Amino acid sequence: MKFDLKLTDPHSKARAGTILTEHGEILTPIFMPVGTAGSVKAVSQQQLISEVKAQIILGNTYHLYLRPGLKVIEKAGGLHKFINWQKPILTDSGGYQVFSLAGARKIKEEGVTFQSHIDGSSHLFTPEKVIDIQRTIGADIIMAFDECPPGGSDHQYAKKSMGLTHRWLDRCFEQFISTENKYGYTQNLFPIVQGGIYKDLRKESCEYISSKNAAGNAIGGLSVGEPEEVMYDICNFCCNHLPKEKPRYLMGVGTPWNVLECISMGIDMFDCVMPTRNGRNAMLFTTKGVINIDNKKWEQDFSQIDDGLDCTVSNYYSKSYLRHLMKSKEILGLTIASIHNLAFYLWLVSEARVRIINGSFSSWKKEMGLVLQTRL
C-alpha cells in the first residue's frame, strides 16, 4: 500500500491524498460505507459503485467470523470474491463489538472470551487469532486487536487498557509478519491509538504505534460517550502526534459535521453506520440541510430529494414518494434513504478534497457547517 500526500490546506490541517492498494486507489479524504456482514444494509454492490460512488467498504471481523464463517469465505476465495466487490476492503478487528458485548465477555492478557450473540456459543479472540481471521477474510487493510475503553473511563483504567492494547499490538505484528498474504495480494496492518480522553496517554500511544512504521494508523476509542468537544480535542491532539506521511483513520466517526471538523484536523479516513442507520429512521442529510422525511410537510412536496447530488436515486424520486414509502414501511424506502445518505457522505468528502486542492476549504467548511445545522 502506498500513500501519496498531494496537498495540505494552507489555512487548516486538511489533507488531500491518494491511497493505492492492489484493489485500486482511494482518494482521500474518504468515507467508507459499513458493510458489517459483507453487505451494506439495504444497498447492493452495484448501487454502491454507480450511485454512492464508494471507493472502499468496511467489513466486520466479529460478524463475518460468526456468520457465514471462515470456511465459506475461504472456499469462495476471500471476501472480495464472496461478495463480488473488486475495490478495496477494510476489516476492523472485532474489538469494538467485543467491547459492546459488556456482560457477555471476559478480558484477559491472553485475549477476550465472549459469547456469540447468535447462539450463545463461547469463543476466544486473541491477537494472533484475529490476525489469522482477517488474513482469511482477505481485506486490503486489517486492524490490530485492541481494547476500546468506555468514554467515561478514569485515568487508571484507560492506562491499563492502553498497556494491554500495546502488548496485543506487539503480538499482532509478530503474527502478521510470520504469516503470508492468502489470496495473492498484499494486506496491510493498521495499529490503533487508545488512551481514553487523557492526553498523556494518547501521546504515549501515538508514539508507540508510530514506532511500528505501519502502512497507516488509526485513532480509536472516540465517539463512545464523551462530549463532542472532547472528541475534537483528542482527535486534533492525536493528529499532531501521528506521522504526516501515513494515512490517518478515525474509527466510527460520525456525523457530517464531525467528518468536516476532523478533516480540518488532518484525518484522511472515516467510517460510521450513521448514514444508513439514520436513513432507515427517516433522517436525510442533503446539500440544503437535514430533513426528517416523516414530517407531514413533505407529504405533497414533489420536488427531488436532493438535486445537488450526482446520484440518480436522489434526483429521480420525490420527497413525497419517499415519505409515502417510509410511512408504508416499504423496503424500497429504506434503500432509497440509505443510498441517498451514503451518496451525500461520499459527495461531502469528495467536495472537501476539491476544496482542499483549490484552496477554498476553510470558507466552504463554514458554509457547509451552516447548511448542516439547517433543519428543513
C-alpha positions in Angstrom: 0.0 0.0 0.0 1.2 3.5 -0.9 0.1 6.8 0.4 0.7 10.0 -1.7 0.0 13.2 0.2 -0.9 15.5 -2.6 -1.7 18.8 -0.7 -2.3 20.2 2.7 -4.8 23.1 3.1 -2.8 26.3 3.9 -5.5 27.5 6.4 -6.0 24.2 8.3 -4.5 20.8 8.5 -6.9 19.3 5.9 -5.2 16.9 3.5 -5.8 15.6 0.0 -4.0 12.4 -0.8 -4.2 9.0 -2.6 -4.0 5.6 -1.1 -3.0 2.9 -3.6 -3.9 -0.7 -2.9 -3.9 -3.7 -5.2 -7.6 -3.5 -5.5 -7.5 0.1 -6.7 -6.9 3.7 -5.5 -8.7 5.6 -2.8 -8.8 9.4 -3.0 -8.7 11.0 0.5 -10.3 12.3 2.5 -12.6 9.3 2.2 -15.7 7.9 3.9 -16.1 4.1 4.0 -19.7 2.6 4.0 -20.0 0.0 6.7 -20.8 -3.5 5.3 -20.8 -5.3 8.7 -21.7 -8.8 7.5 -20.4 -8.4 3.9 -23.4 -6.2 3.0 -24.1 -2.5 3.4 -27.6 -2.7 4.7 -30.3 -2.2 2.1 -27.8 -1.3 -0.6 -26.4 -3.6 -3.4 -22.8 -3.6 -4.5 -23.9 -2.2 -7.9 -25.6 0.7 -6.2 -22.5 1.3 -4.0 -20.5 1.8 -7.2 -23.0 3.6 -9.5 -25.0 5.7 -7.1 -22.9 6.1 -3.9 -19.5 6.3 -5.7 -17.9 4.2 -2.9 -14.2 3.6 -3.3 -13.7 1.3 -0.3 -16.1 -0.5 2.1 -15.7 -1.9 5.6 -16.4 -5.4 6.9 -16.6 -6.6 10.5 -14.3 -9.4 11.7 -16.6 -10.4 14.6 -19.7 -10.8 12.5 -18.1 -12.4 9.5 -16.3 -14.9 11.7 -19.6 -16.0 13.3 -21.6 -16.0 10.0 -21.0 -17.1 7.3 -17.8 -18.3 8.9 -14.3 -18.7 7.7 -14.8 -21.9 5.8 -17.3 -20.4 3.5 -15.2 -17.2 2.9 -12.0 -19.1 2.3 -13.7 -21.5 -0.1 -15.1 -18.5 -2.0 -11.6 -17.1 -2.4 -11.9 -14.4 0.2 -14.4 -11.7 0.9 -13.8 -9.8 -2.3 -14.9 -12.8 -4.4 -17.6 -13.9 -1.9 -19.5 -10.6 -2.2 -18.2 -9.8 -5.7 -16.6 -6.5 -4.8 -13.4 -5.6 -6.7 -12.5 -2.5 -4.9 -10.6 -2.2 -1.6 -12.0 -3.5 1.7 -11.0 -2.7 5.3 -11.9 -5.0 8.2 -12.0 -3.9 11.8 -10.6 -6.3 14.4 -13.8 -7.0 16.3 -12.5 -5.2 19.3 -15.4 -2.7 19.4 -18.0 -5.4 19.0 -16.5 -7.4 21.8 -16.3 -4.2 23.9 -20.0 -3.6 23.3 -21.0 -7.1 24.5 -20.1 -6.0 28.0 -21.7 -8.7 30.2 -21.0 -11.5 27.7 -17.2 -11.2 27.6 -14.1 -11.5 29.7 -10.9 -9.7 29.0 -7.6 -11.3 30.0 -4.0 -10.9 28.9 -4.4 -13.8 26.5 -7.4 -12.3 24.8 -11.1 -12.0 25.1 -13.6 -14.8 25.7 -17.1 -13.9 24.5 -20.5 -15.4 23.8 -21.9 -15.3 20.3 -25.0 -13.0 20.0 -26.3 -15.6 17.6 -26.4 -18.8 19.6 -24.6 -18.1 22.9 -21.6 -20.3 22.0 -18.3 -19.4 23.6 -15.3 -18.1 21.6 -11.8 -16.7 22.3 -10.3 -13.9 20.3 -6.5 -13.5 20.8 -4.4 -11.0 18.8 -2.9 -13.9 16.9 -6.3 -15.4 16.0 -7.7 -12.0 15.0 -4.9 -11.6 12.5 -5.4 -15.1 11.2 -9.2 -14.4 10.8 -8.6 -11.2 8.9 -6.0 -12.9 6.7 -8.7 -15.4 5.8 -11.3 -12.7 5.2 -8.8 -11.1 2.9 -9.3 -7.4 3.4 -6.7 -5.0 1.9 -6.4 -3.1 5.3 -6.7 -5.1 8.5 -6.8 -3.7 12.0 -4.9 -4.6 15.1 -6.8 -6.1 18.0 -7.4 -3.6 20.8 -9.4 -2.9 23.8 -11.8 0.0 23.5 -12.4 1.6 26.9 -15.7 3.3 27.7 -15.8 7.0 27.2 -16.1 7.7 30.9 -13.1 5.6 31.9 -10.9 7.0 34.6 -7.1 7.6 34.0 -6.1 4.3 35.8 -8.4 2.2 33.7 -7.5 4.0 30.5 -3.8 3.5 31.2 -4.2 -0.2 32.0 -6.3 -0.7 28.8 -3.8 1.2 26.7 -1.0 -1.0 28.0 -3.0 -4.1 27.1 -3.7 -2.7 23.6 0.1 -2.1 23.1 1.0 -5.6 24.2 -1.6 -7.0 22.0 -0.3 -4.9 19.1 3.2 -6.4 19.5 1.6 -9.9 19.2 -0.5 -8.7 16.2 2.6 -7.6 14.4 4.5 -10.8 15.2 1.7 -12.9 13.8 1.2 -10.6 10.8 4.9 -10.7 9.9 5.1 -14.5 10.4 2.1 -15.2 8.1 1.6 -14.7 4.4 -1.0 -12.9 2.3 -3.6 -15.5 1.5 -5.1 -14.6 -1.9 -2.1 -13.3 -3.9 -2.4 -9.6 -3.0 -0.9 -7.5 -0.2 -2.6 -6.9 3.1 -1.7 -4.0 5.4 -2.0 -3.9 9.2 -3.0 -0.6 10.9 -2.4 -0.2 14.6 -4.9 1.8 16.8 -4.2 4.6 19.2 -6.0 4.3 22.5 -5.8 6.2 25.8 -9.2 7.5 26.5 -9.6 11.2 27.0 -6.2 11.6 28.6 -3.6 13.5 26.5 -0.6 12.0 28.3 -1.8 8.5 27.4 -2.8 9.5 23.9 0.7 10.9 23.3 2.3 7.8 24.6 0.1 5.6 22.4 0.7 7.7 19.3 4.4 7.4 19.8 4.2 3.7 20.5 2.1 2.8 17.4 4.1 5.2 15.2 7.3 3.2 16.1 5.7 0.2 14.3 6.1 2.1 10.9 2.9 0.6 9.7 1.2 1.5 6.4 -1.3 3.7 8.2 -2.5 4.5 11.7 -5.9 4.6 13.3 -7.4 6.6 16.2 -9.9 4.5 18.2 -11.8 5.0 21.4 -13.6 8.2 20.4 -17.3 8.8 19.9 -18.0 6.3 22.7 -19.9 8.6 25.0 -17.5 11.6 25.6 -18.7 15.1 24.8 -18.2 16.2 21.2 -15.7 19.0 22.1 -13.6 16.4 23.9 -13.6 14.1 20.9 -12.4 17.0 18.7 -9.7 18.0 21.2 -8.3 14.4 21.4 -8.6 13.9 17.7 -6.7 17.1 17.0 -4.1 16.2 19.6 -3.5 12.7 18.1 -3.2 14.1 14.6 -0.4 16.4 15.9 1.5 13.3 17.2 1.0 10.8 14.3 3.2 10.7 11.2 2.2 13.1 8.4 3.3 10.7 5.7 0.9 8.0 6.7 -2.9 8.0 6.3 -4.9 8.6 9.5 -8.1 6.7 10.1 -10.7 7.9 12.7 -12.8 4.9 13.6 -16.5 5.1 14.0 -17.0 8.9 13.5 -19.5 10.2 12.7 -22.0 12.9 11.8 -21.4 15.0 8.6 -20.2 18.0 10.8 -17.9 15.6 12.7 -16.4 14.5 9.4 -15.8 18.0 8.2 -14.3 19.2 11.5 -12.0 16.2 11.7 -10.9 16.6 8.1 -9.7 20.0 9.0 -7.6 18.4 11.7 -5.8 16.1 9.3 -8.0 12.9 9.3 -8.0 11.0 6.0 -10.4 8.1 6.5 -13.8 7.7 8.2 -16.4 5.1 8.7 -19.8 5.2 10.5 -23.2 3.4 10.4 -24.9 6.8 10.8 -25.8 7.5 7.1 -27.6 4.1 6.7 -29.0 3.8 10.2 -30.3 7.4 10.2 -31.7 6.9 6.7 -33.6 3.9 7.8 -35.1 6.1 10.5 -36.2 8.9 8.1 -33.3 11.3 8.6 -31.8 12.6 5.4 -28.7 14.6 5.0 -28.9 16.9 2.0 -26.9 19.7 0.3 -29.5 22.2 1.6 -30.0 20.9 5.1 -31.3 18.0 7.2 -34.7 16.5 6.5 -37.0 14.4 8.7 -38.9 12.8 5.8 -41.6 11.5 8.3 -42.8 15.1 8.7 -46.2 15.9 7.2 -44.7 19.0 5.4 -43.2 16.6 2.8 -46.5 14.8 2.1 -47.2 16.9 -1.1 -43.7 18.0 -1.9 -43.0 16.5 -5.3 -39.5 18.1 -5.7 -36.4 15.9 -5.9 -34.9 14.5 -2.7 -31.7 16.4 -3.5 -30.8 17.9 -6.9 -27.4 18.9 -5.6 -26.0 15.4 -5.7 -24.8 13.4 -8.7 -26.9 10.5 -7.6 -29.8 9.1 -9.8 -31.7 8.0 -6.7 -31.6 11.4 -5.1 -32.6 13.1 -8.4 -35.2 10.5 -9.5 -37.5 10.2 -6.5 -39.6 12.9 -4.8 -39.7 13.7 -1.2 -43.5 13.0 -1.2 -42.9 9.5 -2.7 -40.1 8.7 -0.2 -42.3 9.8 2.7 -45.0 7.5 1.4 -42.7 4.6 1.2 -41.4 5.2 4.7 -44.8 5.6 6.2 -46.0 2.4 4.4 -42.9 0.6 5.7 -41.9 -0.4 2.1 -38.4 -1.8 1.9 -37.7 0.4 -1.2 -37.9 3.4 1.1 -35.1 2.1 3.3 -33.0 1.5 0.1 -33.6 5.0 -1.3 -32.9 6.7 2.0 -29.7 4.7 2.6 -28.3 5.2 -0.9 -29.1 8.9 -0.7 -27.3 9.4 2.7 -24.3 7.4 1.6 -24.1 9.4 -1.6 -24.2 12.6 0.5 -21.3 11.5 2.7 -19.2 10.5 -0.4 -20.1 13.8 -2.0 -19.1 15.6 1.2 -15.6 14.1 1.4 -15.1 14.4 -2.4 -16.1 18.1 -2.3 -13.8 18.6 0.7 -10.9 17.2 -1.4 -11.7 19.5 -4.3 -11.8 22.5 -1.9 -8.5 21.5 -0.3 -6.9 21.4 -3.7 -8.3 24.7 -4.9 -7.6 26.5 -1.6 -11.2 27.2 -0.6 -11.7 24.5 2.0 -11.9 26.7 5.1 -14.5 29.1 3.7 -16.5 26.2 2.2 -16.4 24.3 5.5 -18.0 27.3 7.3 -20.8 27.5 4.6 -21.4 23.7 4.9 -21.4 24.0 8.7 -24.4 26.4 8.4 -26.1 24.1 5.9 -25.7 21.0 8.2 -27.2 23.0 11.1 -30.3 23.8 9.0 -33.4 21.7 9.7 -35.7 21.9 6.7 
